[in-house]
Amino acid sequence: QVQLVESGGGLVQPGGSLRLSCAASGRGFSINAMSWYRQAPGKQRELVATIIGGSSTGYADSVKGRFTISRDNAENTVYLQMNSLKPEDSAVYYCNTASRGVAYWGQGTQVTVSS
């Protein structure tokens, strides 16, 4: 069983920055990949960024060059640094991982980009 707790969302003006955090906890879990997804109202949940191991990363085209995913393996925490935010980045952001074939999701954190 893995628990994921996100934090760091909020309201920011266009062009601003936010840093999301997701802390994983539990007993006996083994995590390789961690990801951030987002879901805007009326839209499907979409993959934003993934980190595998400590350094292999991938990003949605819409966030490349603006968002950076990183990970602290010692703390079982994954981060999403979001720069140059746009109104279309507004969504609930979810942390995701899998352990022993079971997928886990955090509760989500709201990001709103608006002037």
C-alpha positions in Angstrom: 0.0 0.0 0.0 1.3 3.4 -1.0 0.0 6.8 0.1 0.7 9.8 -2.1 0.2 13.3 -0.7 0.5 16.3 -3.0 1.1 19.9 -2.0 2.1 23.2 -3.5 -0.9 24.1 -5.7 -2.5 27.5 -5.6 -3.4 30.6 -7.6 -0.7 32.3 -9.7 -0.7 34.9 -12.4 0.2 34.1 -16.0 4.0 33.9 -16.3 4.4 32.9 -12.7 5.8 29.8 -11.1 4.7 27.1 -8.7 6.4 24.0 -7.3 4.4 20.9 -6.6 5.5 18.2 -4.3 4.3 14.6 -3.9 5.5 12.5 -1.0 5.1 8.7 -1.1 4.8 6.6 2.1 3.9 3.1 3.0 5.4 -0.2 4.0 7.3 -2.5 1.7 6.8 -0.5 -1.4 9.1 -0.4 -4.4 8.7 2.6 -6.8 10.6 3.0 -10.1 8.5 5.6 -12.0 6.6 8.6 -10.7 4.4 10.8 -12.8 2.3 14.0 -12.7 -1.0 14.1 -14.5 -3.5 16.9 -14.7 -7.2 17.2 -15.4 -9.0 20.4 -16.3 -12.8 20.7 -16.1 -14.5 18.8 -18.9 -11.3 17.3 -20.1 -9.6 13.9 -19.8 -6.8 13.4 -17.4 -3.5 13.8 -19.2 0.1 12.9 -18.5 2.3 15.9 -17.8 5.7 14.5 -16.8 7.3 11.2 -15.8 10.6 10.4 -14.1 12.0 6.9 -14.1 14.6 6.0 -11.6 16.5 9.1 -10.7 17.1 10.9 -14.0 15.2 9.6 -17.0 12.4 12.1 -17.7 9.6 12.7 -20.2 7.2 15.6 -20.8 4.0 16.4 -22.6 4.7 18.6 -25.6 2.6 21.4 -24.0 4.9 21.7 -21.0 8.4 21.0 -22.5 10.8 23.8 -21.7 8.6 25.2 -18.9 8.1 22.3 -16.4 10.8 20.2 -14.8 10.2 17.0 -12.9 12.7 15.8 -10.3 12.9 13.3 -7.5 14.5 12.8 -4.1 14.8 9.1 -3.8 15.9 9.2 -0.2 12.7 11.0 0.7 10.5 9.2 -1.8 9.3 12.6 -3.0 8.8 13.9 -6.6 8.6 17.5 -7.5 7.2 19.4 -10.5 8.7 22.9 -11.0 6.3 24.8 -13.2 7.5 28.0 -14.8 6.0 30.5 -17.3 2.6 29.3 -16.4 -0.3 29.8 -18.7 -4.1 29.9 -18.1 -4.4 26.6 -20.0 -2.2 25.0 -17.3 -5.0 25.4 -14.8 -6.1 22.0 -13.6 -6.1 19.6 -10.7 -2.6 18.0 -10.7 -2.3 14.4 -9.6 0.7 12.4 -8.6 0.8 8.8 -9.8 3.0 5.8 -9.2 2.9 2.0 -9.3 4.3 -0.5 -6.9 4.2 -4.3 -7.4 1.7 -3.9 -10.2 -0.7 -1.7 -8.4 -1.3 1.9 -9.5 -1.7 4.7 -6.9 -3.0 8.2 -7.1 -2.8 11.2 -4.8 -5.8 13.3 -3.9 -4.8 16.1 -6.3 -3.8 19.7 -5.9 -5.5 22.6 -7.7 -3.4 24.9 -9.8 -5.1 28.0 -11.1 -3.4 30.4 -13.5 -5.3 33.7 -13.7 -4.8 37.4 -13.6 
